[in-house]
């Protein structure tokens, strides 16, 4: 899925990796940097998902102010003479591990960014092979790992329909019954101060996300809505069984019928589940978390 390409980047000054596997943004390793703005210093973790503007920072970033980014390995400022075509601020370049660079604007809230490849043909081939189906392939590979050797099937579970990890979830609005899938992505309207769009992977147990507005990590959104009819998808009687946040309800297609499928509204929480009624007939593979 090209929409969820993770860009792994290096410092252009020392060529050390800028990726942090411990600090996840959008459920992926983040681009971890030191940052300075208005005399205040801190650290910032940027989403490595191309097109996502989510981040986590321990200092305030006033809209429109310029930031200085430094590498956490060599402590050198990462900047360039290239100016943002949208606002005129200096662009901040990072080397791509596949060759080329990605540049972001240094002005807070400016969303201008672009990728340049050294060899477009080679880069696109690597994107297809390594990133195009990375999540769904990993999901399928993980199904065969850590499986107990001598498992006696539960006779009750044998009668249940199993939706396997990596299965494509055909998703619909429970109000207007229109498909929530667009361009092979699960598309939802969200409100977190501003109104924006949230794109989720439609594959079960694949957790890639990106949004058109900033979503703080570990915080729930205010509302999730259908992008067709604008009706809220958050019922009053359902909560996340892991963190207690509100849950959103969509319909997904099983072999026999549409079922209620719930996801947590808190950014970073992977809980998901089905209704108690559907649990009698449906089992989600590896369904402890979303």
C-alpha positions as CSV (number, residue, x, y, z in Angstrom):
1,X,0.0,0.0,0.0
2,X,1.8,3.1,-1.2
3,X,-0.3,5.3,1.0
4,X,1.5,3.9,4.1
5,X,5.1,4.1,3.0
6,X,7.5,4.3,5.9
7,X,10.5,6.5,5.1
8,X,13.6,5.4,7.0
9,X,16.0,8.4,7.1
10,X,19.6,9.3,8.0
11,X,21.2,12.5,9.2
12,X,22.7,14.3,6.2
13,X,25.6,15.5,8.4
14,X,26.8,12.2,10.0
15,X,24.7,9.7,8.0
16,X,23.6,8.0,11.2
17,X,20.1,6.7,11.4
18,X,17.5,9.1,12.8
19,X,15.0,6.4,13.4
20,X,13.8,5.5,16.9
21,X,12.1,2.1,17.3
22,X,11.1,2.9,20.9
23,X,9.2,6.0,20.1
24,X,6.3,5.0,17.8
25,X,4.3,7.5,15.9
26,X,1.4,6.1,13.8
27,X,2.5,2.7,15.1
28,X,5.8,3.0,13.3
29,X,9.4,3.9,14.3
30,X,9.6,7.7,14.5
31,X,12.2,10.2,13.2
32,X,13.6,11.4,16.5
33,X,15.4,14.8,16.6
34,X,16.4,17.6,18.9
35,X,14.4,20.8,18.4
36,X,14.7,24.4,19.4
37,X,12.1,27.1,19.0
38,X,11.9,30.6,20.5
39,X,14.9,29.8,22.8
40,X,13.2,26.6,24.2
41,X,15.0,23.3,23.6
42,X,13.4,19.8,23.5
43,X,13.0,16.7,21.4
44,X,10.5,15.8,18.7
45,X,9.4,12.5,17.2
46,X,8.0,12.8,13.7
47,X,5.9,10.3,11.9
48,X,7.9,8.3,9.3
49,X,4.7,7.6,7.3
50,X,4.9,9.8,4.2
51,X,2.0,12.2,4.1
52,X,1.3,12.0,7.9
53,X,1.9,15.2,9.9
54,X,1.6,13.6,13.3
55,X,4.4,14.1,15.9
56,X,5.1,14.1,19.6
57,X,7.1,17.0,21.1
58,X,7.9,18.0,24.7
59,X,7.9,21.8,24.0
60,X,5.2,24.1,22.7
61,X,5.4,24.8,19.0
62,X,3.5,28.1,18.2
63,X,1.9,28.1,14.8
64,X,4.1,29.9,12.2
65,X,7.3,30.0,14.2
66,X,10.6,28.6,12.9
67,X,12.3,25.6,14.4
68,X,15.9,24.4,14.4
69,X,16.4,20.6,14.1
70,X,19.6,18.9,15.3
71,X,20.8,15.3,15.0
72,X,20.8,13.4,18.3
73,X,24.0,11.6,17.3
74,X,26.3,14.4,16.0
75,X,24.4,17.4,17.5
76,X,24.7,19.3,14.2
77,X,21.9,21.4,12.9
78,X,20.1,19.9,9.9
79,X,19.2,22.7,7.5
80,X,19.7,23.7,3.9
81,X,19.8,26.8,1.6
82,X,16.6,25.5,-0.1
83,X,13.5,27.6,0.8
84,X,9.9,26.4,1.2
85,X,7.9,27.2,-1.9
86,X,4.8,27.8,0.3
87,X,6.2,30.1,3.1
88,X,9.9,30.8,2.4
89,X,11.3,29.1,5.5
90,X,14.4,26.9,5.2
91,X,13.8,23.3,4.3
92,X,15.1,20.5,6.5
93,X,16.6,17.6,4.5
94,X,17.0,13.9,5.5
95,X,18.8,11.2,3.5
96,X,16.7,8.2,2.5
97,X,18.2,4.8,3.1
98,X,17.0,3.8,-0.4
99,X,18.8,6.8,-2.0
100,X,17.7,10.4,-2.3
101,X,16.2,12.7,0.3
102,X,13.0,13.9,1.9
103,X,12.7,17.5,2.9
104,X,10.2,19.1,5.3
105,X,9.5,22.8,6.1
106,X,11.0,24.2,9.3
107,X,8.0,26.5,10.0
108,X,5.5,25.1,12.5
109,X,2.3,23.9,10.9
110,X,3.5,24.4,7.3
111,X,2.8,21.0,5.6
112,X,5.1,21.4,2.6
113,X,7.3,18.4,2.1
114,X,8.7,16.5,-0.9
115,X,10.8,13.4,-1.8
116,X,13.6,13.3,-4.3
117,X,15.0,10.0,-5.5
118,X,18.5,9.5,-6.9
119,X,17.3,6.8,-9.2
120,X,13.5,6.9,-9.6
121,X,13.2,3.5,-11.3
122,X,15.3,1.7,-8.6
123,X,13.5,3.6,-5.8
124,X,10.0,2.7,-7.0
125,X,11.0,-0.9,-7.4
126,X,12.3,-0.9,-3.8
127,X,9.1,0.9,-2.6
128,X,7.0,-1.8,-4.2
129,X,9.1,-4.7,-2.9
130,X,9.8,-3.5,0.6
131,X,7.0,-1.1,1.5
132,X,4.1,-1.7,-0.9
133,X,2.8,-4.8,1.0
134,X,5.0,-4.6,4.1
135,X,2.3,-4.5,6.7
136,X,-0.1,-7.1,5.2
137,X,2.8,-9.4,4.5
138,X,4.1,-9.1,8.0
139,X,0.7,-9.8,9.3
140,X,0.5,-13.0,7.3
141,X,4.0,-14.0,8.3
142,X,3.2,-13.4,12.0
143,X,0.3,-15.7,11.9
144,X,2.6,-18.7,11.8
145,X,4.8,-17.5,14.7
146,X,4.5,-18.3,18.4
147,X,1.8,-20.8,17.8
148,X,1.6,-23.5,20.6
149,X,2.4,-26.9,19.2
150,X,-0.2,-29.0,20.9
151,X,-3.4,-27.0,20.8
152,X,-6.7,-28.9,21.2
153,X,-9.3,-26.9,19.3
154,X,-12.3,-25.7,21.2
155,X,-15.4,-27.4,19.8
156,X,-17.3,-24.2,20.1
157,X,-14.6,-22.2,18.3
158,X,-14.7,-24.8,15.4
159,X,-18.2,-23.7,14.6
160,X,-17.2,-20.0,14.5
161,X,-16.3,-18.1,11.3
162,X,-12.7,-17.0,11.7
163,X,-11.6,-13.7,10.1
164,X,-7.9,-14.1,9.7
165,X,-5.2,-11.5,10.3
166,X,-4.4,-9.7,7.1
167,X,-8.0,-10.2,5.8
168,X,-9.4,-7.2,3.9
169,X,-12.3,-5.7,5.9
170,X,-15.0,-4.5,3.6
171,X,-16.3,-1.6,5.8
172,X,-19.6,0.3,5.8
173,X,-21.3,3.1,7.7
174,X,-23.9,1.7,10.1
175,X,-26.2,4.7,9.3
176,X,-26.2,5.3,5.6
177,X,-24.7,1.8,4.7
178,X,-22.3,3.3,2.2
179,X,-18.8,1.9,1.8
180,X,-16.1,3.5,3.9
181,X,-13.4,2.2,1.6
182,X,-11.8,4.6,-0.8
183,X,-8.6,3.8,-2.8
184,X,-8.1,0.6,-0.8
185,X,-8.1,2.6,2.5
186,X,-10.6,2.8,5.4
187,X,-11.5,6.5,5.3
188,X,-13.2,8.2,8.3
189,X,-14.0,11.8,9.2
190,X,-12.6,12.9,12.6
191,X,-12.8,15.9,14.9
192,X,-9.9,16.8,17.3
193,X,-10.4,20.6,17.5
194,X,-10.3,20.8,13.7
195,X,-12.1,18.6,11.3
196,X,-10.0,16.2,9.2
197,X,-9.8,12.8,7.6
198,X,-8.3,9.6,9.1
199,X,-7.1,6.9,6.8
200,X,-6.7,3.4,8.3
201,X,-5.4,0.2,6.9
202,X,-8.4,-2.0,6.0
203,X,-6.5,-5.2,6.8
204,X,-7.2,-6.9,10.1
205,X,-4.3,-6.5,12.6
206,X,-2.4,-4.1,10.3
207,X,-2.2,-0.8,12.2
208,X,-0.9,1.8,9.8
209,X,-2.7,5.2,10.0
210,X,-2.4,8.7,8.7
211,X,-4.5,11.8,9.1
212,X,-4.9,15.2,7.6
213,X,-4.8,16.9,11.0
214,X,-2.4,16.5,13.9
215,X,-3.5,13.8,16.3
216,X,-1.6,13.7,19.6
217,X,-0.3,10.2,20.7
218,X,-2.2,8.5,23.5
219,X,-5.2,10.9,23.3
220,X,-8.7,10.1,22.0
221,X,-10.3,12.0,19.2
222,X,-13.5,14.0,20.0
223,X,-15.6,12.3,17.3
224,X,-15.4,9.9,14.4
225,X,-17.9,10.3,11.6
226,X,-19.0,8.8,8.3
227,X,-17.5,10.9,5.5
228,X,-20.7,10.3,3.5
229,X,-23.5,11.3,5.9
230,X,-21.6,13.0,8.7
231,X,-23.3,10.8,11.4
232,X,-21.2,10.0,14.4
233,X,-19.9,6.5,14.6
234,X,-19.3,6.6,18.4
235,X,-22.2,4.9,20.3
236,X,-23.0,5.9,23.9
237,X,-22.9,2.3,25.3
238,X,-19.5,1.0,24.1
239,X,-16.0,1.6,25.4
240,X,-12.5,0.3,24.7
241,X,-12.0,-2.8,26.7
242,X,-8.3,-2.0,27.1
243,X,-8.0,1.7,28.0
244,X,-11.7,2.7,28.7
245,X,-11.8,5.3,25.9
246,X,-14.9,5.7,23.7
247,X,-15.1,3.2,20.9
248,X,-16.3,3.8,17.3
249,X,-18.6,1.4,15.5
250,X,-18.5,0.4,11.8
251,X,-20.0,-2.5,9.9
252,X,-17.7,-5.0,8.2
253,X,-18.6,-7.9,6.0
254,X,-18.3,-11.5,7.1
255,X,-19.2,-14.5,5.0
256,X,-22.8,-14.6,6.3
257,X,-23.7,-11.1,7.3
258,X,-22.5,-7.6,8.3
259,X,-21.2,-7.4,11.8
260,X,-20.6,-4.6,14.2
261,X,-16.8,-3.9,14.5
262,X,-15.4,-1.6,17.2
263,X,-12.1,0.4,17.3
264,X,-10.7,2.5,20.1
265,X,-10.8,6.3,19.6
266,X,-7.5,6.9,21.4
267,X,-4.5,7.4,19.1
268,X,-2.1,4.5,19.5
269,X,-4.5,2.0,21.2
270,X,-4.7,-1.1,19.2
271,X,-7.9,-2.6,20.8
272,X,-10.6,-3.8,18.5
273,X,-13.5,-6.2,18.9
274,X,-17.0,-7.3,17.8
275,X,-20.3,-7.2,19.6
276,X,-21.2,-9.8,22.2
277,X,-23.9,-11.1,19.8
278,X,-21.5,-11.5,16.9
279,X,-18.9,-13.2,19.2
280,X,-21.2,-16.2,19.2
281,X,-20.5,-16.8,15.5
282,X,-17.4,-14.7,14.6
283,X,-13.8,-15.0,15.8
284,X,-11.2,-12.4,15.0
285,X,-7.7,-14.0,14.7
286,X,-5.2,-12.5,17.2
287,X,-7.9,-10.1,18.4
288,X,-6.6,-9.1,21.8
289,X,-5.7,-5.7,20.5
290,X,-6.4,-3.3,17.6
